[in-house]
Amino acid sequence: MNKKEIDPIWKMMGLLFKPHPWHGIPIGDKAPEIVTAYIEIVPTDTVKYEIDKQTGYLKVDRPQRFSNVCPSMYGLIPQTFCAEKVAQLCAEKTGLKEIIGDGDPLDICVLSEKTITHGNILVEARPIGGFRMIDGDEADDKIIAVMKNDAIYGGINDISEAPEGIIERLRHYFLTYKDIPGEKKAKTQITHIYGREEAYEVIKCSITDYDLRFGTIEEMLTEILRG
Protein backbone atom coordinates (compact mmCIF):
# COMPACT_ATOMS: atom_id res chain seq x y z
CA MET A 1 0.00 0.00 0.00
CA ASN A 2 1.13 3.53 -0.62
CA LYS A 3 2.91 5.19 2.25
CA LYS A 4 0.83 7.98 3.71
CA GLU A 5 2.62 11.29 4.09
CA ILE A 6 2.49 12.42 7.70
CA ASP A 7 1.62 16.07 8.25
CA PRO A 8 4.46 17.86 10.13
CA ILE A 9 2.04 18.90 12.84
CA TRP A 10 1.37 15.24 13.62
CA LYS A 11 5.07 14.46 13.74
CA MET A 12 5.39 17.19 16.38
CA MET A 13 2.37 15.87 18.32
CA GLY A 14 3.94 12.40 18.31
CA LEU A 15 7.00 13.81 20.04
CA LEU A 16 4.96 15.56 22.71
CA PHE A 17 2.20 13.06 23.47
CA LYS A 18 1.69 9.29 23.56
CA PRO A 19 -0.25 8.22 20.45
CA HIS A 20 -3.56 6.42 20.84
CA PRO A 21 -2.81 2.72 20.06
CA TRP A 22 -5.82 2.41 17.77
CA HIS A 23 -5.89 5.75 15.98
CA GLY A 24 -2.44 7.27 16.48
CA ILE A 25 -0.15 4.40 15.47
CA PRO A 26 0.28 3.68 11.74
CA ILE A 27 -0.56 0.21 10.48
CA GLY A 28 2.71 0.23 8.52
CA ASP A 29 3.54 1.15 4.94
CA LYS A 30 3.94 -2.52 3.92
CA ALA A 31 0.45 -3.58 5.01
CA PRO A 32 -1.13 -6.06 4.56
CA GLU A 33 2.08 -8.11 4.06
CA ILE A 34 3.63 -6.68 7.24
CA VAL A 35 1.52 -4.92 9.87
CA THR A 36 2.02 -3.26 13.20
CA ALA A 37 0.29 -5.16 15.99
CA TYR A 38 -0.57 -3.58 19.34
CA ILE A 39 -0.42 -6.39 21.90
CA GLU A 40 -3.01 -6.38 24.68
CA ILE A 41 -2.45 -9.80 26.29
CA VAL A 42 0.28 -12.43 26.35
CA PRO A 43 0.15 -16.18 27.15
CA THR A 44 1.04 -15.69 30.83
CA ASP A 45 -1.93 -13.38 31.49
CA THR A 46 -4.75 -14.83 33.59
CA VAL A 47 -6.73 -11.62 33.17
CA LYS A 48 -8.08 -10.52 29.80
CA TYR A 49 -6.99 -6.97 29.09
CA GLU A 50 -8.28 -4.88 26.24
CA ILE A 51 -7.83 -1.35 25.04
CA ASP A 52 -10.19 1.31 26.33
CA LYS A 53 -11.27 2.88 23.06
CA GLN A 54 -11.79 6.34 24.52
CA THR A 55 -8.51 6.79 26.40
CA GLY A 56 -6.20 4.31 24.66
CA TYR A 57 -5.14 2.75 27.97
CA LEU A 58 -5.37 -0.94 28.73
CA LYS A 59 -8.24 -1.92 31.00
CA VAL A 60 -9.27 -5.13 32.71
CA ASP A 61 -11.97 -6.73 30.60
CA ARG A 62 -12.48 -9.76 32.81
CA PRO A 63 -10.50 -12.35 34.77
CA GLN A 64 -10.35 -15.63 32.86
CA ARG A 65 -12.99 -17.95 34.34
CA PHE A 66 -11.04 -21.12 33.53
CA SER A 67 -7.44 -22.25 33.21
CA ASN A 68 -7.33 -21.72 29.43
CA VAL A 69 -5.10 -18.85 28.38
CA CYS A 70 -4.44 -17.41 24.96
CA PRO A 71 -1.50 -19.40 23.54
CA SER A 72 -0.04 -16.45 21.64
CA MET A 73 0.31 -12.70 21.85
CA TYR A 74 -3.07 -11.17 21.11
CA GLY A 75 -4.11 -7.64 20.27
CA LEU A 76 -5.29 -5.38 17.48
CA ILE A 77 -4.14 -3.92 14.19
CA PRO A 78 -4.12 -0.10 14.43
CA GLN A 79 -6.23 1.97 12.05
CA THR A 80 -8.53 -0.92 11.17
CA PHE A 81 -12.25 -1.26 11.84
CA CYS A 82 -14.69 -4.13 11.35
CA ALA A 83 -17.87 -2.80 9.78
CA GLU A 84 -19.67 -3.08 6.42
CA LYS A 85 -16.80 -4.29 4.21
CA VAL A 86 -15.59 -6.92 6.68
CA ALA A 87 -19.17 -8.08 7.26
CA GLN A 88 -19.83 -8.25 3.52
CA LEU A 89 -16.74 -10.40 2.96
CA CYS A 90 -17.77 -12.68 5.82
CA ALA A 91 -21.28 -13.07 4.38
CA GLU A 92 -19.89 -13.86 0.93
CA LYS A 93 -17.52 -16.51 2.28
CA THR A 94 -20.01 -18.19 4.64
CA GLY A 95 -23.33 -17.73 2.85
CA LEU A 96 -24.78 -16.39 6.10
CA LYS A 97 -27.13 -13.42 6.01
CA GLU A 98 -27.57 -10.43 8.31
CA ILE A 99 -23.91 -10.44 9.37
CA ILE A 100 -22.60 -7.15 10.74
CA GLY A 101 -19.12 -6.00 11.75
CA ASP A 102 -18.36 -6.08 15.47
CA GLY A 103 -17.42 -2.39 15.54
CA ASP A 104 -13.92 -3.04 16.86
CA PRO A 105 -10.42 -2.88 15.39
CA LEU A 106 -9.31 -6.08 13.66
CA ASP A 107 -7.93 -8.67 16.09
CA ILE A 108 -4.56 -10.34 15.57
CA CYS A 109 -2.68 -13.25 17.16
CA VAL A 110 1.11 -13.14 16.80
CA LEU A 111 3.17 -16.32 17.11
CA SER A 112 6.69 -16.14 18.48
CA GLU A 113 9.17 -18.49 20.13
CA LYS A 114 10.17 -15.68 22.48
CA THR A 115 8.57 -15.34 25.90
CA ILE A 116 7.00 -11.89 25.88
CA THR A 117 6.09 -11.12 29.50
CA HIS A 118 3.65 -8.21 29.16
CA GLY A 119 1.36 -6.43 26.76
CA ASN A 120 1.07 -2.75 25.84
CA ILE A 121 3.81 -3.19 23.24
CA LEU A 122 4.11 -2.94 19.46
CA VAL A 123 5.21 -5.87 17.30
CA GLU A 124 5.89 -6.08 13.57
CA ALA A 125 3.97 -9.09 12.30
CA ARG A 126 3.50 -11.00 9.04
CA PRO A 127 -0.07 -12.31 8.56
CA ILE A 128 -0.21 -15.95 7.50
CA GLY A 129 -3.96 -16.65 7.73
CA GLY A 130 -6.87 -16.32 10.06
CA PHE A 131 -10.07 -17.62 11.65
CA ARG A 132 -13.43 -16.56 10.28
CA MET A 133 -15.09 -16.23 13.66
CA ILE A 134 -18.69 -15.18 14.20
CA ASP A 135 -19.84 -13.94 17.59
CA GLY A 136 -23.63 -13.95 17.54
CA ASP A 137 -24.33 -12.23 14.23
CA GLU A 138 -21.07 -10.23 14.23
CA ALA A 139 -18.01 -10.84 12.05
CA ASP A 140 -15.09 -11.13 14.47
CA ASP A 141 -12.14 -12.33 12.37
CA LYS A 142 -8.90 -13.30 14.09
CA ILE A 143 -5.83 -12.72 11.94
CA ILE A 144 -3.01 -15.19 12.63
CA ALA A 145 0.50 -13.80 12.14
CA VAL A 146 4.12 -14.51 12.97
CA MET A 147 6.50 -12.04 14.55
CA LYS A 148 8.77 -10.63 11.88
CA ASN A 149 12.19 -12.34 11.84
CA ASP A 150 11.20 -14.76 14.63
CA ALA A 151 13.77 -17.57 14.88
CA ILE A 152 11.20 -20.38 14.90
CA TYR A 153 8.01 -19.01 13.33
CA GLY A 154 9.55 -16.32 11.13
CA GLY A 155 9.94 -18.61 8.10
CA ILE A 156 6.24 -19.57 7.98
CA ASN A 157 4.45 -17.99 5.03
CA ASP A 158 0.99 -19.54 5.27
CA ILE A 159 -1.12 -20.98 8.06
CA SER A 160 -0.92 -24.38 6.35
CA GLU A 161 2.78 -24.43 7.30
CA ALA A 162 2.17 -23.61 10.98
CA PRO A 163 2.30 -26.38 13.61
CA GLU A 164 -1.14 -27.97 13.78
CA GLY A 165 -1.04 -28.03 17.58
CA ILE A 166 -0.72 -24.26 18.03
CA ILE A 167 -3.52 -23.57 15.54
CA GLU A 168 -5.80 -26.03 17.35
CA ARG A 169 -4.96 -24.42 20.70
CA LEU A 170 -5.85 -21.00 19.31
CA ARG A 171 -9.05 -22.37 17.82
CA HIS A 172 -10.04 -23.97 21.13
CA TYR A 173 -9.31 -20.77 23.02
CA PHE A 174 -11.55 -18.61 20.85
CA LEU A 175 -14.34 -21.18 20.84
CA THR A 176 -14.40 -21.41 24.64
CA TYR A 177 -13.15 -18.14 26.14
CA LYS A 178 -16.65 -16.70 26.44
CA ASP A 179 -18.38 -19.86 27.66
CA ILE A 180 -20.41 -19.67 30.85
CA PRO A 181 -20.92 -22.79 33.01
CA GLY A 182 -24.37 -24.28 32.51
CA GLU A 183 -24.99 -22.71 29.11
CA LYS A 184 -25.26 -25.27 26.33
CA LYS A 185 -25.23 -22.91 23.36
CA ALA A 186 -21.79 -21.72 22.30
CA LYS A 187 -21.39 -17.97 21.95
CA THR A 188 -18.88 -18.14 19.11
CA GLN A 189 -18.26 -20.24 16.02
CA ILE A 190 -15.36 -20.53 13.60
CA THR A 191 -16.66 -21.31 10.13
CA HIS A 192 -13.34 -21.30 8.28
CA ILE A 193 -9.60 -21.33 8.79
CA TYR A 194 -8.18 -19.38 5.86
CA GLY A 195 -4.75 -18.74 4.42
CA ARG A 196 -2.51 -15.75 3.84
CA GLU A 197 -4.18 -14.28 0.74
CA GLU A 198 -7.59 -14.26 2.37
CA ALA A 199 -6.08 -12.70 5.49
CA TYR A 200 -4.76 -9.92 3.27
CA GLU A 201 -8.28 -9.46 1.90
CA VAL A 202 -9.76 -9.17 5.40
CA ILE A 203 -7.12 -6.62 6.41
CA LYS A 204 -7.77 -4.52 3.31
CA CYS A 205 -11.51 -4.54 4.03
CA SER A 206 -10.87 -3.45 7.62
CA ILE A 207 -8.65 -0.59 6.42
CA THR A 208 -11.42 0.55 4.07
CA ASP A 209 -13.95 0.33 6.91
CA TYR A 210 -11.64 2.42 9.09
CA ASP A 211 -11.19 5.08 6.40
CA LEU A 212 -14.95 5.28 5.86
CA ARG A 213 -15.61 5.65 9.61
CA PHE A 214 -12.60 7.60 10.87
CA GLY A 215 -10.80 8.86 7.77
CA THR A 216 -11.53 12.51 8.45
CA ILE A 217 -10.31 12.55 12.07
CA GLU A 218 -6.75 13.62 11.21
CA GLU A 219 -7.92 16.33 8.80
CA MET A 220 -10.43 17.68 11.32
CA LEU A 221 -7.93 17.82 14.16
CA THR A 222 -5.30 19.39 11.91
CA GLU A 223 -7.67 22.23 11.10
CA ILE A 224 -8.47 22.71 14.79
CA LEU A 225 -4.82 22.73 15.82
CA ARG A 226 -3.95 25.21 13.09
CA GLY A 227 -6.77 27.48 14.17
PyMOL commands that set and color helices and strands:
alter all, ss='L'
color gray80, all
select helices_A, chain A and resi 8-16+84-94+159-161+164-176+196-214+217-226
alter helices_A, ss='H'
color red, helices_A
select strands_A, chain A and resi 35-41+47-51+58-63+73-76+100-101+107-111+121-135+138-139+142-147+188-195
alter strands_A, ss='S'
color yellow, strands_A
deselect
rebuild
show_as cartoon
